[in-house]
Amino acid sequence: MNILKQAKAVGIAATLAVLAGCAGQVNEQAAPAEPTKPATSEQKASASKLESAADKAAREARQAAFESAEQLRKNAMAADTLFFFGFDRSDLGQDALDDLDAHAKYLAANRAAKVRLEGHADERGTRAYNLALGERRANSVTRYLVIQGVNRSQIETVSYGEERPLSLSRDDNGWSRNRRVELIYQ
Amino acid sequence: MRLLICLILASMVAIPTRAELVIEITRGIENPIKIAVVPFRIKSSGAFDVDVARLIESNLERSGQFARVRRDNMLSLPGPDDQIFYRDWRAIDSEYTVVGSIERDSQGLLVRYGLHDIFGERVLFAERIPGSQESLRDIGHYISDRIYEALTGVKGIFSTRLLYVSAERRSEKDQTFKLILSDADGGSPRTIFQSSEPILSPAWSPDGSRVAYMSFRGKRPGIYVQTFASGEVQKVSDFPGLNSAPSFSPDGRKLALTLSRDGNPEIYVANLRTGELARMTNHFAIDTEASWSPDGRSILFTSSRGGKPQLYLMHVADKVVKRVTFDGDYNSNGTFTPDGESIVFVHRTNDRFHIARMNLKTREIRILTETDLDESPSVAPNGTMVIYATSDEGRGLLGLVSMDGRVRVRLPSVSESVREPAWSPYFN
């Protein structure tokens, strides 16, 4: 259990590192949306005189939708992208679900968004078997996302088996980091 | 006095030096045959880059059944035309002595050698082999095969070849994988396919002319068959999902492989001529690592259908499956011995992965290796040795073990991490 916690902690650290890189990207991409953001109160007041109640409701709904879409996007980008598994196991841990939910909500709301799920195994056991195991892990994540409303066509899976370890430590800690699925936005 | 003569003689014979694989025999049999391979006399000017005598003694020693008589113990270094003083060879415990020469002629090279029985005081056989500078290693392997078969009664495997994968890692996503073809002793390695994505499961065609393997073209894995002579590559499959673990049928017409195109890893058989695919397994568990029996009637494979990976045997005609392994909670990647009587596979015991052999009749299991993370066993075509992948401090290397586990040899690689060895069939 300790090991899993450690692995999780390392995973979060890795994700934070990824996020540090992502943060700039998010801001940049959000920039063109600026003009549609709430105007100054003065402008708002004069504008409200001209628009009908229906227009106002529609505008606010668009605004809410935008904000919620943006929020979903932010949640997804903040969520963990590494999901870990037990030895010879392909069932998702409870602690993965919150993060996967964030990805699922964003993907379900953005049909154009696509992810690649890369399944991996640790070095123990035979290579071809581990290739199959990596695929099963990627499929577990796929199934969960699809149940949460993601379209199967938004997901691409590939298994690298034990060929691309994250950690080269040949101990429980290293192995637990390598038994993973990496979720990568395309 | 004798030592002095020996030293003088040694200095007179031009012995080409060359870096060679260090063979480390971690364990051998109790009474190996003692053989002296006298440096081949060079009968023309100029040196050769292959020390044929060294190559022969290394080959024989690597089988575990021979022990070399050291060159510096030899009292004389006779050539094929010289008289052999049997008493001198008995004095240094040589049971057999090989003498030879290399000379240039108008055709290229002529290698002559003879094998002497020291206790019987006679020449067992002698041969003249024409060749070239480029074929000197092949000639050395051929002579090794002749000597091995004459003295053990078993066909030699020194002229066979190996395929294996090397991996050079700079980071998780920056690696170079190479599929390498080499002589059975690791010599003359040449890259036949290279990729930044993983290469797995090289498998020889039964005639030794082609190799099937898994590799990525783009971001997607597929099974490809490459012909050595032409370099031509045939795509067998690149379905969505897994395309892995190919194995040629003994007649070379079909390829068993693992596909998950129907959602789950299953064994299929592809007809290489028509491209037709037959699904062989149908189970929600993992089914993979198919390997044909020598008679082509059965396929051995790994399945997790019992909860843990175990080996199962399928009768190809009716697809009836029987579980084969029951000892331990991890048995996988099985392959048959050439006589079809035993299987060799990866077996986990005390949390370590070893190569094991099981006799299919008696069900007796013998663990052959004692290193860790041993995998990918491949049996020599004469059934005497298994080559497998193991690791040392995180670096992959290849090991050889005799079928009874008594002889163990490590084949250290030159630089990169190596894995996935596959032993060729005979070429003659």
Boltz contact constraints between the chains, C-beta under 6 A:
constraints:
  - contact:
      token1: [A, 126]
      token2: [B, 332]
      max_distance: 6.0
  - contact:
      token1: [A, 126]
      token2: [B, 333]
      max_distance: 6.0
  - contact:
      token1: [A, 126]
      token2: [B, 346]
      max_distance: 6.0
  - contact:
      token1: [A, 126]
      token2: [B, 375]
      max_distance: 6.0
  - contact:
      token1: [A, 127]
      token2: [B, 200]
      max_distance: 6.0
  - contact:
      token1: [A, 128]
      token2: [B, 201]
      max_distance: 6.0
  - contact:
      token1: [A, 128]
      token2: [B, 244]
      max_distance: 6.0
  - contact:
      token1: [A, 128]
      token2: [B, 245]
      max_distance: 6.0
  - contact:
      token1: [A, 128]
      token2: [B, 288]
      max_distance: 6.0
  - contact:
      token1: [A, 128]
      token2: [B, 289]
      max_distance: 6.0
  - contact:
      token1: [A, 129]
      token2: [B, 288]
      max_distance: 6.0
  - contact:
      token1: [A, 129]
      token2: [B, 302]
      max_distance: 6.0
  - contact:
      token1: [A, 129]
      token2: [B, 309]
      max_distance: 6.0
  - contact:
      token1: [A, 129]
      token2: [B, 332]
      max_distance: 6.0
  - contact:
      token1: [A, 131]
      token2: [B, 244]
      max_distance: 6.0
  - contact:
      token1: [A, 132]
      token2: [B, 265]
      max_distance: 6.0
  - contact:
      token1: [A, 132]
      token2: [B, 286]
      max_distance: 6.0
  - contact:
      token1: [A, 132]
      token2: [B, 288]
      max_distance: 6.0
  - contact:
      token1: [A, 135]
      token2: [B, 242]
      max_distance: 6.0
  - contact:
      token1: [A, 135]
      token2: [B, 260]
      max_distance: 6.0
  - contact:
      token1: [A, 163]
      token2: [B, 198]
      max_distance: 6.0
  - contact:
      token1: [A, 164]
      token2: [B, 172]
      max_distance: 6.0
  - contact:
      token1: [A, 166]
      token2: [B, 172]
      max_distance: 6.0
